[in-house]
Amino acid sequence: MQVEPFKAFRFDASVVGDAGDCIAPPYDVISDAQQEQLYQKNPYNLVRIIKGKTNSQDNGEDNQYTRAAAYLGDWIDEGVLKQDSDEAIYAYEQEFKLAGKRYQRYSFIALGKLEEFGDVVKPHEEVFKKAMIDRFNLKQATSADFGLVFLLYEDRRKVAEIIMEQASFTKPLIDFVDEQNVRHRLFAISAQKDIQKIVEMMSDKSCIIADGHHRYTTGLRYAEESHNPAARFQMMAFANVLQTGLIILATHRILYHLSRFDIKQLLSDLEERFDVVEFGFDSAKSKTQARQEMLDRMRTEHENDKNAFGIYASDDAFYVAVLKDPRAMDTVVPEKSPGWSTLDVSILHKLILEELLGLDQEKQTQGGNIQYVKDTPTAIDDSIDQIDAGRAQVAFFMNPVKIQQLKMVTDAGERMPQKSTYFYPKVYSGLTINKLTDMQCTVADCGSESQIENHKF
């Protein structure tokens, strides 16, 4: 993987106040409520660019993408965003607590050469076309990178970590704590000898995209169609897969708008291929206990390399379904590798969502029946509340994908079903910004979905 240092644009604290108030989570995890909170947090918060508000008067000449381009230009002109004078690779440290244990995750931010998917860069999950259209519109309007593509590499010598740990003793360029109590710190690595060590270490590495598939894919298409030499490189964050702070959490599924859904029928249908264990309850106290018993059983099965799902449908019980025979997938997806066929998400999507609930691949991709819920501290209880309130019909609780499973699938050149992984914590947007060129699209070219339907997504 070819990487290079760059001169990042960053928020100038002397102009914006606390630069941490201008940074934002990745666009795809920002809810409508959080979007409003970020708008109110600081007049220069990056949400205005990466996920700007829309209104009924939007048109080809005035929309969230043209406004994003205007914000970027104005902020550079006003000194809100200032470009670093020296090229650097940036050390990005995230410190967080999970299940009572404290972790640190290091990644370095650099420009990575965009490669077609293959031996050098490997995607790991399917993506949604709508999100790629949105990201392409933004990049076409601004000709800049705001969010990070998060990639994994393997280096047993830990060359970059040693350099980043040394950099962490210097004054941080930014130091802030987000709403999930994750501390983000950024440091500049500008010594040529350190930059060269990282560049040389990465020269023979292949990478797996952990997060940012949409951004990477649109980067490929933008580089091809813009004919801008600078677009051949994209801003990325690289993390060593061997560090203890690399955490993968689950993404649960909540289903709604299912025709004629009946939990008793589903449980009966499951029995052909799954052992189903029931954890009943008859009070609020016993419900809490049953919920925990479900999660404990799921975890035990996961540790024993079994495929297991938690199920809740507001019928006074939690359930765990454990696949009896992993060979059940052989006849359903004979073309897939053993790594793909033994994933929990693959089994859920093929044997349950498709076969038993009638949600084929197209319906899953459209997302009209599925809500993907990242495993935040309140995710399980929030999902249960949705079911109990009648806003959804059934929840499937997932175990996380293991690193070795991730490697098996990507080594086979395959992709997991969409939203299979949740790398925690998210890498934030706006810590560094990479401006490719001063050239922007004309207002008439920005924001029209119909104009880019034929792009090679």
DAHU-V806448 format. One record per residue. N is the residue number from 1. RES is the residue in one small letter. PSI is psi in degrees with one decimal (NA if undefined). OMEGA is omega in whole degrees, 0 to 359 (* if undefined). NEAR is the number of other C-alpha atoms within 12 Angstrom. Layout:
BEGIN
{{N	RES	PSI	OMEGA	NEAR} {N	RES	PSI	OMEGA	NEAR}}
END
This chain:
BEGIN
{{1	m	123.0	179	33} {2	q	123.2	178	28} {3	v	154.4	181	35} {4	e	150.8	172	36} {5	p	167.9	178	36} {6	f	167.5	176	32} {7	k	101.9	184	27} {8	a	147.3	163	34} {9	f	134.5	179	32} {10	r	156.1	178	38} {11	f	130.6	181	37} {12	d	112.8	184	30} {13	a	-28.0	181	22} {14	s	-17.2	179	14} {15	v	-43.5	188	20} {16	v	-9.8	188	25} {17	g	-131.3	179	18} {18	d	111.6	181	23} {19	a	-25.2	178	35} {20	g	-24.3	178	35} {21	d	-7.2	181	32} {22	c	-10.3	181	39} {23	i	153.1	183	43} {24	a	156.0	172	44} {25	p	168.8	174	35} {26	p	147.8	186	32} {27	y	-34.6	189	36} {28	d	-5.1	176	33} {29	v	3.7	181	28} {30	i	114.1	177	25} {31	s	170.2	178	18} {32	d	-39.7	180	17} {33	a	-42.4	180	12} {34	q	-32.6	176	23} {35	q	-46.9	180	28} {36	e	-41.0	179	20} {37	q	-41.5	180	21} {38	l	-36.1	175	32} {39	y	-40.7	183	26} {40	q	-21.3	186	17} {41	k	-42.4	181	23} {42	n	137.8	181	26} {43	p	-12.1	179	24} {44	y	17.3	180	38} {45	n	139.4	187	38} {46	l	-14.9	179	46} {47	v	-29.6	180	42} {48	r	-25.4	180	39} {49	i	-47.4	188	46} {50	i	-23.3	176	47} {51	k	68.7	183	36} {52	g	156.8	179	33} {53	k	148.9	175	28} {54	t	162.1	175	20} {55	n	168.2	186	11} {56	s	-16.5	180	9} {57	q	0.6	182	11} {58	d	142.0	178	20} {59	n	-172.5	183	20} {60	g	-21.3	182	23} {61	e	-13.2	181	21} {62	d	105.0	181	25} {63	n	-178.0	185	31} {64	q	-25.1	181	34} {65	y	-42.0	176	43} {66	t	-35.9	177	37} {67	r	-36.8	177	33} {68	a	-44.2	179	39} {69	a	-38.6	179	39} {70	a	-42.9	177	29} {71	y	-47.0	182	28} {72	l	-48.1	180	41} {73	g	-44.1	181	27} {74	d	-42.7	183	18} {75	w	-34.3	176	29} {76	i	-44.7	180	23} {77	d	-36.0	183	14} {78	e	-3.3	180	18} {79	g	5.9	175	22} {80	v	-43.1	174	29} {81	l	127.0	182	34} {82	k	134.1	181	29} {83	q	136.4	177	23} {84	d	145.6	183	25} {85	s	-25.6	182	13} {86	d	146.1	174	18} {87	e	144.2	181	23} {88	a	159.6	160	34} {89	i	139.1	189	42} {90	y	127.1	176	47} {91	a	126.7	184	44} {92	y	113.1	181	44} {93	e	129.9	175	43} {94	q	123.3	180	37} {95	e	128.9	185	31} {96	f	166.7	181	28} {97	k	136.5	181	20} {98	l	125.5	181	22} {99	a	41.3	176	11} {100	g	-1.0	182	8} {101	k	140.0	182	12} {102	r	137.7	182	17} {103	y	159.2	169	22} {104	q	133.6	175	29} {105	r	125.5	178	36} {106	y	137.7	168	45} {107	s	156.2	176	46} {108	f	142.2	182	50} {109	i	125.0	180	47} {110	a	174.3	171	43} {111	l	129.3	178	39} {112	g	140.0	179	40} {113	k	128.2	180	32} {114	l	123.7	178	35} {115	e	142.9	172	29} {116	e	149.5	183	20} {117	f	132.8	182	24} {118	g	-135.4	185	20} {119	d	-30.6	184	18} {120	v	-45.0	180	27} {121	v	124.8	185	34} {122	k	121.3	173	39} {123	p	158.2	181	40} {124	h	-10.7	179	41} {125	e	161.1	180	32} {126	e	160.5	183	31} {127	v	168.3	180	30} {128	f	130.3	182	27} {129	k	-39.2	183	27} {130	k	-40.6	180	21} {131	a	-35.2	179	27} {132	m	-36.7	176	33} {133	i	-43.2	179	33} {134	d	-46.7	181	33} {135	r	-34.4	178	44} {136	f	-42.5	177	42} {137	n	-42.7	181	46} {138	l	-44.5	182	44} {139	k	-36.6	178	46} {140	q	-37.1	181	42} {141	a	-36.2	189	43} {142	t	-22.3	185	39} {143	s	50.4	182	40} {144	a	158.7	173	43} {145	d	126.4	179	44} {146	f	-39.6	179	46} {147	g	165.6	184	42} {148	l	137.1	164	43} {149	v	125.8	185	42} {150	f	114.8	183	46} {151	l	151.1	179	42} {152	l	138.2	174	39} {153	y	171.8	180	36} {154	e	124.4	179	27} {155	d	105.0	182	25} {156	r	-22.6	179	15} {157	r	-17.2	178	17} {158	k	45.1	181	23} {159	v	-51.5	183	27} {160	a	-39.3	181	38} {161	e	-40.5	179	36} {162	i	-44.2	179	24} {163	i	-41.3	181	33} {164	m	-37.8	178	39} {165	e	-37.8	176	26} {166	q	-40.2	179	21} {167	a	-28.6	183	30} {168	s	-9.3	176	28} {169	f	-5.3	176	18} {170	t	174.4	180	19} {171	k	127.2	181	15} {172	p	147.4	174	23} {173	l	-30.1	176	31} {174	i	146.2	182	33} {175	d	108.7	180	26} {176	f	161.6	180	27} {177	v	128.6	183	23} {178	d	-175.7	185	24} {179	e	-18.1	177	20} {180	q	16.2	179	20} {181	n	30.4	172	16} {182	v	128.2	178	26} {183	r	128.2	180	28} {184	h	126.9	176	38} {185	r	140.8	182	39} {186	l	135.3	180	39} {187	f	149.2	178	32} {188	a	131.8	171	41} {189	i	102.0	186	40} {190	s	-11.0	178	28} {191	a	128.1	185	20} {192	q	-36.5	180	19} {193	k	-36.2	179	14} {194	d	-42.1	177	26} {195	i	-44.0	182	31} {196	q	-36.9	178	23} {197	k	-42.7	180	26} {198	i	-43.4	179	41} {199	v	-45.5	181	29} {200	e	-39.8	179	20} {201	m	-38.9	184	28} {202	m	-12.6	189	34} {203	s	-28.0	180	20} {204	d	16.2	184	18} {205	k	144.4	167	28} {206	s	155.2	186	32} {207	c	148.3	173	41} {208	i	130.7	175	42} {209	i	115.5	177	39} {210	a	-41.0	182	46} {211	d	143.4	179	42} {212	g	27.1	178	46} {213	h	-41.2	181	36} {214	h	-42.7	181	39} {215	r	-40.7	180	44} {216	y	-45.3	183	44} {217	t	-41.5	178	37} {218	t	-30.5	175	41} {219	g	-41.9	177	47} {220	l	-48.0	183	34} {221	r	-38.1	179	32} {222	y	-42.1	179	39} {223	a	-38.5	181	28} {224	e	-41.0	190	21} {225	e	-21.8	181	20} {226	s	-22.7	184	24} {227	h	28.7	178	17} {228	n	114.1	182	23} {229	p	-33.7	181	17} {230	a	-23.6	183	29} {231	a	-6.7	178	33} {232	r	-12.4	177	28} {233	f	142.6	181	32} {234	q	149.3	179	46} {235	m	126.8	185	44} {236	m	156.6	173	49} {237	a	131.0	184	45} {238	f	129.3	181	49} {239	a	138.1	177	45} {240	n	125.2	183	37} {241	v	-15.9	185	34} {242	l	-2.3	181	21} {243	q	148.0	183	25} {244	t	-20.4	182	18} {245	g	3.1	178	26} {246	l	104.4	187	35} {247	i	130.7	173	35} {248	i	123.9	175	31} {249	l	169.5	182	29} {250	a	161.1	168	32} {251	t	115.8	183	34} {252	h	166.5	180	40} {253	r	131.2	172	41} {254	i	130.9	183	38} {255	l	142.7	180	38} {256	y	167.7	180	28} {257	h	31.8	175	21} {258	l	133.0	179	22} {259	s	131.8	175	13} {260	r	40.6	178	14} {261	f	135.0	178	20} {262	d	118.7	184	18} {263	i	-35.4	180	25} {264	k	-40.0	178	21} {265	q	-40.7	178	14} {266	l	-45.6	180	29} {267	l	-39.8	178	31} {268	s	-43.3	180	16} {269	d	-32.7	181	21} {270	l	-29.1	188	29} {271	e	-19.0	179	21} {272	e	-37.6	185	19} {273	r	-8.9	185	27} {274	f	146.5	166	28} {275	d	123.0	184	24} {276	v	123.1	180	30} {277	v	130.6	183	27} {278	e	139.1	175	23} {279	f	91.9	184	28} {280	g	164.6	178	27} {281	f	157.5	179	22} {282	d	12.6	178	16} {283	s	168.9	180	13} {284	a	-38.5	181	13} {285	k	-46.3	181	12} {286	s	-24.9	176	17} {287	k	-42.6	177	23} {288	t	-41.1	179	22} {289	q	-42.7	180	19} {290	a	-39.9	177	28} {291	r	-45.4	181	33} {292	q	-37.1	178	24} {293	e	-38.6	176	24} {294	m	-48.5	182	36} {295	l	-38.7	179	30} {296	d	-40.7	180	23} {297	r	-41.1	176	32} {298	m	-45.6	182	34} {299	r	-41.5	180	25} {300	t	-45.4	179	19} {301	e	-39.1	179	26} {302	h	-43.7	180	28} {303	e	-25.4	178	16} {304	n	16.5	178	12} {305	d	33.5	175	22} {306	k	155.1	177	26} {307	n	117.1	186	41} {308	a	143.4	179	43} {309	f	142.5	170	44} {310	g	145.2	182	43} {311	i	136.8	174	46} {312	y	132.6	181	43} {313	a	26.8	175	35} {314	s	44.5	177	29} {315	d	33.4	177	24} {316	d	31.7	177	25} {317	a	151.2	167	34} {318	f	154.6	181	40} {319	y	153.5	169	40} {320	v	124.0	178	41} {321	a	123.4	182	41} {322	v	124.1	181	37} {323	l	129.3	181	32} {324	k	-46.9	187	20} {325	d	112.5	181	18} {326	p	-16.2	178	27} {327	r	-4.8	178	19} {328	a	-25.4	181	22} {329	m	-15.1	187	31} {330	d	-39.8	181	21} {331	t	-21.3	181	13} {332	v	-43.6	180	19} {333	v	67.0	183	21} {334	p	-20.4	182	13} {335	e	-11.3	184	14} {336	k	154.8	180	24} {337	s	160.4	176	24} {338	p	-34.8	179	24} {339	g	-44.6	180	33} {340	w	-41.9	186	37} {341	s	-20.3	182	35} {342	t	7.5	175	36} {343	l	140.0	175	41} {344	d	-45.3	183	42} {345	v	-35.6	178	39} {346	s	-44.1	180	41} {347	i	-42.9	178	41} {348	l	-49.2	185	40} {349	h	-38.5	184	40} {350	k	-51.8	188	31} {351	l	-23.8	183	37} {352	i	-58.2	183	33} {353	l	-44.7	181	33} {354	e	-56.7	188	19} {355	e	-43.3	187	20} {356	l	-30.2	184	27} {357	l	-1.7	173	33} {358	g	19.1	178	23} {359	l	95.9	181	27} {360	d	179.6	185	21} {361	q	-39.6	181	22} {362	e	-44.4	180	17} {363	k	-36.2	178	20} {364	q	-41.0	181	29} {365	t	-38.2	180	23} {366	q	-28.6	175	18} {367	g	12.8	182	24} {368	g	-13.4	181	19} {369	n	-4.8	187	28} {370	i	131.3	170	32} {371	q	128.4	180	28} {372	y	125.6	187	34} {373	v	112.8	179	31} {374	k	145.1	188	32} {375	d	66.2	173	30} {376	t	170.1	181	26} {377	p	-28.2	182	19} {378	t	5.7	188	13} {379	a	-44.6	182	25} {380	i	-49.8	182	33} {381	d	-37.7	178	22} {382	d	-38.6	179	22} {383	s	-43.3	178	38} {384	i	-42.2	180	36} {385	d	-39.0	179	21} {386	q	-42.0	179	25} {387	i	-46.4	182	26} {388	d	-32.3	181	20} {389	a	-3.7	179	14} {390	g	9.9	179	19} {391	r	-13.1	177	22} {392	a	168.7	188	29} {393	q	-37.5	183	34} {394	v	144.9	177	41} {395	a	137.9	172	41} {396	f	117.9	180	42} {397	f	135.0	190	44} {398	m	153.1	165	46} {399	n	155.0	181	39} {400	p	154.3	173	34} {401	v	141.0	177	39} {402	k	151.7	181	28} {403	i	-41.9	181	30} {404	q	-31.2	176	19} {405	q	-40.7	178	30} {406	l	-45.4	180	35} {407	k	-41.6	181	30} {408	m	-44.1	182	26} {409	v	-46.5	182	31} {410	t	-34.5	177	33} {411	d	-28.2	178	26} {412	a	0.5	179	23} {413	g	25.5	183	24} {414	e	169.1	177	28} {415	r	141.1	175	35} {416	m	163.1	172	37} {417	p	155.5	182	31} {418	q	147.7	177	31} {419	k	46.4	179	40} {420	s	-28.7	186	40} {421	t	157.5	174	39} {422	y	96.4	178	34} {423	f	120.6	185	33} {424	y	137.3	354	32} {425	p	167.8	177	39} {426	k	147.0	171	42} {427	v	129.5	187	46} {428	y	160.5	180	44} {429	s	142.7	176	42} {430	g	-5.4	174	41} {431	l	-43.3	173	46} {432	t	149.0	177	49} {433	i	134.9	180	38} {434	n	112.0	179	39} {435	k	118.0	185	38} {436	l	-38.7	183	33} {437	t	164.0	176	21} {438	d	-9.6	181	19} {439	m	132.2	176	20} {440	q	162.2	176	28} {441	c	158.4	173	28} {442	t	155.0	185	21} {443	v	-30.4	181	26} {444	a	-19.5	182	21} {445	d	-12.3	188	26} {446	c	135.3	169	36} {447	g	4.9	180	35} {448	s	111.6	181	28} {449	e	-37.2	183	25} {450	s	-26.5	182	15} {451	q	-16.9	184	16} {452	i	16.6	178	25} {453	e	-29.1	184	17} {454	n	3.6	177	12} {455	h	152.3	189	21} {456	k	66.1	176	17} {457	f	NA	*	26}}
END
